[in-house]
Structures are given as C-alpha cells and as structure tokens.
C-alpha cells in the first residue's frame, strides 16, 4: 500500500501548528482490497516509484530513499 498524494492545510490555531491532511490517493498492492476509483494498484505504485524524487518532506518524515530494481536507475540524492 502506498499513499502517493495528500491535500491539506496548515492549521495555526491552538498551541501548536498542525497539518490537516485530506483527500489521500492510495494505491494498493497485489492481494489487497482496492481502495476507491483512484487506486491504480501496482501500476500506480510502479509509476510513483519511477517518477518520485526524494526531497525535504521525505527527509523530514525519515523515509529511506526508494530502491530501484534496475542498476540503470541511479539513486536520487535528497536536497
């Protein structure tokens, strides 16, 4: 399962600012129940992995770089 898109706003009310995230786009893998019309299953996961470029958000979430199956793909450095 891969959450590949989120919408949301930064809520500055209260003692601490927080993000309110909505409208997730989720792609499920083989053997998992499909989640909504935007779930492109493994095709969507493969597409995301091909196109994604790690950034400060990935780093802030503590996510490891995406691993590529083919040696012709180079790991994309985080900026």
C-alpha positions as CSV (number, residue, x, y, z in Angstrom):
1,X,0.0,0.0,0.0
2,X,1.3,3.4,-0.9
3,X,-0.1,6.8,-0.1
4,X,1.0,8.8,-3.1
5,X,-0.8,12.1,-2.7
6,X,-2.3,14.2,0.1
7,X,-4.1,17.5,0.1
8,X,-4.4,19.7,3.2
9,X,-3.8,22.9,5.1
10,X,-1.6,24.2,7.8
11,X,-3.8,24.9,10.9
12,X,-2.2,27.7,13.0
13,X,-5.0,27.7,15.7
14,X,-4.2,26.3,19.1
15,X,-0.9,26.0,21.0
16,X,0.9,24.1,18.2
17,X,0.5,24.4,14.4
18,X,-0.6,21.2,12.7
19,X,-1.3,20.0,9.3
20,X,-4.9,18.8,8.5
21,X,-4.5,16.3,5.7
22,X,-7.4,15.2,3.4
23,X,-8.1,13.5,0.2
24,X,-5.5,10.8,0.1
25,X,-4.7,8.9,-3.1
26,X,-3.8,5.4,-2.1
27,X,-2.5,2.6,-4.4
28,X,-2.8,-1.0,-3.1
29,X,-0.6,-3.9,-3.9
30,X,-1.3,-7.5,-5.0
31,X,-3.7,-9.3,-2.8
32,X,-5.0,-6.1,-1.1
33,X,-8.6,-4.8,-1.4
34,X,-8.9,-1.9,-3.9
35,X,-9.5,1.5,-2.2
36,X,-11.6,3.8,-4.4
37,X,-11.5,4.9,-8.0
38,X,-8.1,6.5,-7.8
39,X,-6.4,3.2,-6.7
40,X,-4.3,2.2,-9.7
41,X,-2.9,-0.8,-7.8
42,X,0.6,-2.0,-8.7
43,X,0.6,0.1,-11.9
44,X,0.2,3.2,-9.8
45,X,2.9,2.1,-7.3
46,X,5.4,1.4,-10.2
47,X,4.6,4.8,-11.8
48,X,5.1,6.6,-8.5
49,X,8.4,4.9,-7.9
50,X,9.6,5.8,-11.4
51,X,8.7,9.4,-11.2
52,X,9.3,10.3,-7.5
53,X,12.2,12.5,-6.5
54,X,13.0,12.4,-2.8
55,X,13.0,15.9,-1.1
56,X,12.9,17.6,2.2
57,X,9.5,16.2,3.0
58,X,10.8,12.6,2.6
59,X,13.8,13.5,4.8
60,X,11.6,15.2,7.4
61,X,9.5,12.0,7.6
62,X,12.6,9.9,8.0
63,X,11.9,7.9,4.8
64,X,14.7,5.9,3.2
65,X,15.4,6.5,-0.5
66,X,13.4,4.4,-2.9
67,X,15.3,1.4,-4.0
68,X,15.5,0.8,-7.7
69,X,15.3,-2.8,-9.1
70,X,17.5,-2.0,-12.2
71,X,21.1,-0.9,-12.0
72,X,20.4,1.6,-14.8
73,X,18.4,3.7,-12.3
74,X,20.6,5.9,-10.1
75,X,19.5,6.8,-6.6
76,X,18.2,10.3,-6.5
77,X,20.0,12.4,-3.8
78,X,17.9,14.3,-1.3
79,X,18.4,18.0,-1.3
